[in-house]
Amino acid sequence: MSAYLKSLGGSIADTAIAGVALLITGGVSLLGIITAEAYHPDYATTQEISDLGSTAPPNPVSYEPTATIFNGTMLTSGALVLVASSIGWGDRAYSGSRSASLGSASSVSVCFPEIWRPGTAFLHS
């Protein structure tokens, strides 16, 4: 590794692994949501994406296998973002910065999209 690359901090391998994890996250999210939309009997793109997991209270409705596909996709995506941010956390270039903390916080919001649904204060799926 050249002196210039060493001065950038961290190793290229760690940065590459984090980048690939985020790339896979995008693909998994896109394909999982499209698959869940295809299996949902009444879903329209005008609805919120979290309706694929469960509809809003007071009378929540969950359709299978749509809910399982969507919830599994979100949990997998959140785990991949968490992996990428933890790898970035160990990188000297990101150590002590807000980017790794933001990555960890965003992984929680990806794993549990129902928590931040407008008008609700609890997990409803």
C-alpha positions as CSV (number, residue, x, y, z in Angstrom):
1,M,0.0,0.0,0.0
2,S,1.4,3.4,-0.9
3,A,2.1,6.1,1.6
4,Y,-0.7,8.2,0.1
5,L,-3.3,5.4,0.7
6,K,-2.0,4.9,4.3
7,S,-2.4,8.6,4.9
8,L,-6.1,8.3,4.1
9,G,-6.6,6.1,7.2
10,G,-7.9,2.6,7.5
11,S,-7.3,-0.2,5.0
12,I,-8.8,-0.4,1.6
13,A,-10.2,-3.8,2.4
14,D,-12.3,-2.5,5.3
15,T,-13.7,0.3,3.3
16,A,-14.4,-2.0,0.4
17,I,-16.3,-4.4,2.6
18,A,-18.4,-1.6,4.1
19,G,-19.2,-0.3,0.6
20,V,-20.2,-3.8,-0.7
21,A,-22.4,-4.3,2.4
22,L,-24.2,-1.0,1.6
23,L,-24.5,-1.9,-2.0
24,I,-26.0,-5.3,-1.1
25,T,-28.3,-3.5,1.3
26,G,-29.7,-1.4,-1.5
27,G,-30.3,-4.4,-3.7
28,V,-31.9,-6.5,-0.9
29,S,-34.2,-3.5,0.0
30,L,-35.3,-2.9,-3.6
31,L,-35.9,-6.5,-4.5
32,G,-37.6,-7.3,-1.2
33,I,-40.0,-4.4,-1.4
34,I,-40.8,-5.2,-5.0
35,T,-41.4,-8.8,-4.2
36,A,-43.7,-7.9,-1.2
37,E,-45.6,-5.5,-3.4
38,A,-46.2,-8.3,-6.0
39,Y,-47.7,-10.6,-3.3
40,H,-49.9,-8.0,-1.6
41,P,-53.5,-8.2,-2.9
42,D,-54.5,-4.6,-2.5
43,Y,-51.2,-2.6,-2.4
44,A,-50.9,0.6,-4.5
45,T,-47.8,2.7,-4.7
46,T,-49.8,5.6,-3.2
47,Q,-49.8,3.7,0.2
48,E,-46.9,3.9,2.6
49,I,-44.2,1.2,2.2
50,S,-44.7,0.1,5.8
51,D,-48.3,-1.1,4.9
52,L,-46.5,-4.1,3.4
53,G,-45.7,-5.2,6.9
54,S,-49.0,-4.2,8.5
55,T,-51.6,-1.5,8.1
56,A,-52.1,1.3,10.6
57,P,-54.0,0.8,13.9
58,P,-56.7,0.8,15.2
59,N,-57.5,-2.2,13.0
60,P,-54.2,-3.4,11.7
61,V,-54.2,-6.0,8.9
62,S,-51.3,-8.2,7.9
63,Y,-51.2,-10.1,4.7
64,E,-49.0,-13.2,4.3
65,P,-46.5,-13.8,2.8
66,T,-46.2,-10.1,2.2
67,A,-45.6,-9.2,5.8
68,T,-42.9,-11.9,6.3
69,I,-41.1,-10.9,3.1
70,F,-41.2,-7.2,4.0
71,N,-40.2,-7.6,7.7
72,G,-37.4,-10.0,6.7
73,T,-36.1,-7.6,4.1
74,M,-36.1,-4.7,6.6
75,L,-34.3,-6.8,9.3
76,T,-31.7,-8.0,6.8
77,S,-31.2,-4.5,5.5
78,G,-30.8,-3.1,9.0
79,A,-28.3,-5.8,9.9
80,L,-26.2,-5.0,6.7
81,V,-26.2,-1.3,7.5
82,L,-25.1,-2.1,11.1
83,V,-22.2,-4.3,9.7
84,A,-21.1,-1.5,7.3
85,S,-21.2,1.1,10.1
86,S,-19.3,-1.1,12.5
87,I,-16.6,-1.7,9.9
88,G,-16.5,2.0,9.2
89,W,-16.3,2.7,13.0
90,G,-13.0,0.8,13.2
91,D,-11.6,2.8,10.3
92,R,-9.3,5.6,11.4
93,A,-10.9,8.0,8.9
94,Y,-14.3,7.6,10.5
95,S,-13.3,7.0,14.1
96,G,-14.8,9.5,16.4
97,S,-17.0,11.0,13.6
98,R,-20.7,11.1,13.3
99,S,-21.0,9.0,10.2
100,A,-20.6,5.7,12.1
101,S,-23.0,6.7,14.8
102,L,-25.5,7.8,12.1
103,G,-25.0,4.4,10.4
104,S,-25.9,2.6,13.6
105,A,-28.9,4.8,14.2
106,S,-30.1,4.4,10.6
107,S,-29.8,0.6,10.9
108,V,-32.3,0.7,13.8
109,S,-34.7,2.8,11.8
110,V,-34.4,0.4,8.9
111,C,-35.0,-2.7,11.0
112,F,-38.1,-1.3,12.7
113,P,-39.8,1.1,10.2
114,E,-43.1,0.7,12.0
115,I,-41.9,2.6,15.0
116,W,-41.5,5.9,13.1
117,R,-44.8,5.6,11.3
118,P,-46.7,8.9,11.4
119,G,-49.6,9.0,13.9
120,T,-48.5,6.0,15.9
121,A,-46.4,5.7,19.0
122,F,-45.9,1.9,19.1
123,L,-44.8,-1.0,17.0
124,H,-48.0,-2.2,15.3
125,S,-47.0,-5.1,13.0
